[in-house]
Amino acid sequence: MTGIASAHYSFRGAFDPHRAASDRRSGRARANRRNYIQRASEFFDKQGFFEREASRQVERFGNIAHIFSTYESRHAKDDPKPFQRGINSIQLMYDGKRWWW
């Protein structure tokens, strides 16, 4: 498995299967991983999307971890300049066996 399909397989397995992303203001569920993959696949397949982590900072307290991950996005793996840079704020929970997003 390579490219977008491989990334989606990894993305799918990272999340607690019972969890959905929620809107911070209303608290309502807005997307689950299946919906996100369906919506994003078409765009990624047409535009190309490669993301590289530039740096990472991890803070852990017990079974909770918070990660700041800065990234660079490119349309092609060998593009000399990223079209976007940003930071992901990720919270993980350890259930005694593995970390869940």
MOQUI-V236911 format. One record per backbone hydrogen bond with DSSP energy under -1.0 kcal/mol. NH is the residue of the N-H (numbers start at 0). CO is the residue of the C=O. E is the energy in kcal/mol with one decimal. If there is no record, write none. Layout:
nh: {NH | NH}
co: {CO | CO}
e: {E | E}
This chain:
nh: {5 | 6 | 7 | 8 | 9 | 10 | 11 | 12 | 18 | 20 | 22 | 26 | 29 | 30 | 35 | 36 | 37 | 38 | 39 | 40 | 43 | 44 | 45 | 46 | 47 | 49 | 51 | 53 | 54 | 56 | 58 | 60 | 63 | 64 | 65 | 66 | 67 | 68 | 69 | 70 | 71 | 72 | 73 | 78 | 82 | 83 | 85 | 87 | 89 | 91 | 92 | 93 | 94 | 99 | 100}
co: {1 | 2 | 3 | 4 | 5 | 6 | 7 | 8 | 15 | 30 | 27 | 22 | 20 | 20 | 31 | 32 | 33 | 34 | 35 | 36 | 39 | 40 | 41 | 42 | 43 | 73 | 71 | 69 | 69 | 67 | 65 | 63 | 60 | 91 | 58 | 89 | 56 | 87 | 54 | 85 | 51 | 83 | 49 | 75 | 72 | 72 | 70 | 68 | 66 | 64 | 99 | 62 | 97 | 92 | 13}
e: {-1.1 | -2.2 | -2.6 | -1.9 | -2.2 | -2.7 | -2.6 | -1.5 | -2.0 | -2.0 | -2.5 | -2.5 | -2.7 | -1.3 | -2.4 | -2.5 | -2.3 | -2.5 | -3.0 | -2.3 | -2.9 | -2.8 | -1.7 | -3.1 | -2.2 | -2.9 | -2.5 | -2.7 | -1.2 | -2.4 | -2.7 | -2.9 | -1.8 | -2.2 | -3.2 | -3.1 | -2.7 | -2.5 | -1.8 | -2.5 | -2.1 | -3.0 | -2.9 | -2.0 | -2.0 | -1.2 | -1.7 | -2.8 | -3.0 | -2.8 | -2.4 | -2.9 | -2.0 | -2.8 | -2.3}
